[in-house]
Amino acid sequence: MAFKHWPLVRDVRFAQKCGRYLRGARKRRPDLGWDEFLRVARHFKQDDMGSFPERGFLFQLASDAPAGAQVVEVGSWMGASTCFLAAGLKGEDAKVYAVDNFKGLSTCGEDAAWYHRHFRRLGADSTLEIFRANFAALGLSARAEPVVSDSVAAARAMASRQGSIDLIFIDGDHSYEACQADIAAWAPFARRGGVMAFHDFGSRAEGVTRAIFEEIRAGRFAEIIGVAGTIIAFRM
Ligand SMILES: C[S@@+](CC[C@H](N)C(=O)[O-])C[C@H]1O[C@@H](n2cnc3c(N)ncnc32)[C@H](O)[C@@H]1O
C-alpha cells in the first residue's frame, strides 16, 4: 500500500486539505451549511473522483437551487458526487435522479481500463449496491433515485420532465461523441434559468472540452456561472 494510503497518513492529509478548503469556503459563502459538506466529505475520505473545490462547487450549486429542486446527474459511479449534490438540497421533494448503467462502461480506452481494474478489485460487476449503501449511511436515501440505464435511453424515458430540471450535472462517458450526445439529450430538460454543469472540462478528457466549446460557440448556454477545478457550470 502506498504511504499516502496508510490510514493515519490519509486522515492527516484529509484534515489538512479539507480544513484548508473549508476555511476559504466558509469565508466566501458563510450562508451555506458547510458542516453538512464536511459530514459527506468525511464519509468519502477515500474517494478519488473529485477534489474538494469540485465537490464544494457541486454542494454550492445544489444549495443555491430552489427548495424542492429536481436534479439530474449523468454518471454517478458510487454516488460520491451525487451525495454532495443531495446534501446541498433543501425541501422534502428535492431529488437527484442518478442516471448510470452502474457498470462503468466507457467508450474512452483509458477509462474503460480503469473501470475494469476497479471492478476486478471490487469483485462485483455493478456499483449500484455501493451507491445505495453510501446514501443509506449518510441518511440521504430519500433524496436520490437511481435510474439504471444508458444516459440517452434514460433521457428518452424521462421526456415528460423536459423543461423542469433545476440542475443537471454531466459526468458520464468522456468521449467527444458521448458528451455531445449527453448535451443534446439532457439540455432540453433544464428549466429556463436552471443550471447545467460538467465535470472534466479542460482535463485530459479532451473530447469533453471540445464538445462543451462547440456548444458555447453555438450559443447553447446563457452564461457561465462558475468554474472549480475541472467543473464548469452554465446558466440555461
Ligand atoms: C467518472 S464516473 C462518475 C463519477 C461520479 N460523478 C463522481 O464524481 O463520483 C462515470 C460514470 O458514468 C457512467 N457511464 C458511462 N457511460 C454511460 C452511459 N452511456 N450511460 C450511463 N452511464 C454511463 C459509468 O458507469 C460511471 O459510473
The ligand as an SDF file (V2000), in Angstrom:
LIG
                    3D

 27 29  0  0  0  0  0  0  0  0999 V2000
  -16.4180    9.3270  -13.8430 C   0  0  0  0  0  0  0  0  0  0  0  0
  -17.6680    8.2370  -13.3310 S   0  0  0  0  0  0  0  0  0  0  0  0
  -18.7630    9.2710  -12.4150 C   0  0  0  0  0  0  0  0  0  0  0  0
  -18.1640    9.7520  -11.1370 C   0  0  0  0  0  0  0  0  0  0  0  0
  -19.1230   10.4860  -10.2330 C   0  0  0  0  0  0  0  0  0  0  0  0
  -19.8400   11.5550  -10.9120 N   0  0  0  0  0  0  0  0  0  0  0  0
  -18.3640   11.0820   -9.0760 C   0  0  0  0  0  0  0  0  0  0  0  0
  -17.8210   12.1900   -9.2340 O   0  0  0  0  0  0  0  0  0  0  0  0
  -18.3210   10.4630   -8.0000 O   0  0  0  0  0  0  0  0  0  0  0  0
  -18.5850    7.9970  -14.8130 C   0  0  0  0  0  0  0  0  0  0  0  0
  -19.7980    7.1300  -14.6710 C   0  0  0  0  0  0  0  0  0  0  0  0
  -20.5340    7.2480  -15.8840 O   0  0  0  0  0  0  0  0  0  0  0  0
  -21.1690    6.0250  -16.1610 C   0  0  0  0  0  0  0  0  0  0  0  0
  -21.4590    5.9730  -17.5910 N   0  0  0  0  0  0  0  0  0  0  0  0
  -20.5790    5.9570  -18.6260 C   0  0  0  0  0  0  0  0  0  0  0  0
  -21.2210    5.9480  -19.8000 N   0  0  0  0  0  0  0  0  0  0  0  0
  -22.5450    5.9490  -19.5170 C   0  0  0  0  0  0  0  0  0  0  0  0
  -23.7340    5.9430  -20.3200 C   0  0  0  0  0  0  0  0  0  0  0  0
  -23.6580    5.9460  -21.6610 N   0  0  0  0  0  0  0  0  0  0  0  0
  -24.9110    5.9430  -19.7020 N   0  0  0  0  0  0  0  0  0  0  0  0
  -24.9870    5.9660  -18.3300 C   0  0  0  0  0  0  0  0  0  0  0  0
  -23.9040    5.9870  -17.5310 N   0  0  0  0  0  0  0  0  0  0  0  0
  -22.6960    5.9750  -18.1080 C   0  0  0  0  0  0  0  0  0  0  0  0
  -20.1860    4.9700  -15.7020 C   0  0  0  0  0  0  0  0  0  0  0  0
  -20.8590    3.7670  -15.3840 O   0  0  0  0  0  0  0  0  0  0  0  0
  -19.5520    5.6260  -14.4700 C   0  0  0  0  0  0  0  0  0  0  0  0
  -20.1810    5.1980  -13.3020 O   0  0  0  0  0  0  0  0  0  0  0  0
  1  2  1  0
  2  3  1  0
  2 10  1  0
  3  4  1  0
  4  5  1  0
  5  6  1  0
  5  7  1  0
  7  8  2  0
  7  9  1  0
 10 11  1  0
 11 12  1  0
 11 26  1  0
 12 13  1  0
 13 14  1  0
 13 24  1  0
 14 15  1  0
 14 23  1  0
 15 16  2  0
 16 17  1  0
 17 18  1  0
 17 23  2  0
 18 19  1  0
 18 20  2  0
 20 21  1  0
 21 22  2  0
 22 23  1  0
 24 25  1  0
 24 26  1  0
 26 27  1  0
M  CHG  2   2   1   9  -1
M  END
$$$$
